[in-house]
Structure formats: structure tokens, C-alpha cells
């Protein structure tokens, strides 16, 4: 069974930092693109960052230069280092796995339960 | 960037009725790389449809996706109590940013 479990969320002051983790199991982690998608309270879904199997990394404009995505295939884990946090970064952050077929890297087939990040003074 | 516009914002229907949700893209979605997700309160999204018209594993056949180019539709043939939720479309063409529509809420009338 595919499982994605996020951790590391919490309350942080504006300008602060936080590191999110996503622990994966039930599939060959190194064979799939993994992504972060967020959802502000009461709002829609927003793609944040992706780490492909070929080590291509992508960021949304709103987080580029502040967030850093990384993965450790030996530990089956994905990370998101978030610096210079702003109030507008407040959201539930989901880890999601891409599809298996060519072209489906950014099809979010499996999702974790999410971890809440609150940026407030 | 590909902007996805969903309509209506809210759909008020009764169980057993048919629901038709629209997703319009600001430019053509190549290879029909268009997906639909269902989200219930307090839960992560669940993939329903990929490739515009393919049901994901375990999705009942009352959910049908259709469309191509810039116009896509999700149809729920007969609403069941479990189907009242928010639905999002998403394009996953091979270049960033990968975007979602703003969502359509299907609520009980």
C-alpha cells in the first residue's frame, strides 16, 4: 500500500524557517517524481515544488529563492526547507507522488494527509 | 501559464441528480493532460480522472470525464450522498507551473 506521511509543520513567525518531511513507503521511491502541493485555509490547491526522478527541480514563482526541495532515496524521504516565511505561506502542505507512465510525472496519484504550516506573529 | 477556470463555483443538487462540472483552460492542454480530483473536508484530494477521460483505480463508473483542447467536463451521472464534495481540475502538461482550477463545490440542495 502506498503511503506518504508528512511531518514538520507548526507555528512560525514571519521571516522564520521550517523544514517539512515526507516519508514514503509501499513503492520504489527512486522511480517516481515527488511533489509538494499546498492549500491555504478555505482555499484551493496550489503546486509548490517538484523533484523528478532525473533530479530536475521545479518551484512555483511564489516560493522560488525561499524554499528548497530535496530528496533522499536511501531514506525514501522528501523534504522542503522553507525560509523567509510569510503569512501567505500559511497552508496545509501535501506531499504527492506522480504517476508511473511517461508524461504522468505531474499527475498526483497519491497524496499524504498533509501538515499544517501557520505563519503568524 | 495555463489558467484553469471552473464553473459553476457551487452546484446545488439532490441525490440521484446529474452533475455537470466545467473546466476551461486559457490555452490548449496538450495530449489531454487534464485530471479531476475530489476533496472532502479535512481530507487530501483523491484522483478521479486522468488523461481527460480515464477513471483512476477504484473510481465508480458514474464519474465520466470528457473534453479536449481547452474545454473539459466532469459528469457525475447520479449523485450519491458520498459525492458531495469539492472538485478540482488540474493540468499536468510537461512544463511548469502545474495549475489547478479554483474548484466547484457540489452541495446538497
Interface residues (C-beta under 8 A of the other chain):
Chain A: X44 X45 X46 X47 X50 X58 X59 X60 X61 X94 X99 X103 X104 X105 X106 X107 X108 X109 X111 X112 X113 X114
Chain B: X31 X33 X35 X37 X39 X43 X44 X45 X46 X47 X50 X56 X88 X90 X92 X94 X96 X97 X98 X99 X100 X101 X102 X103
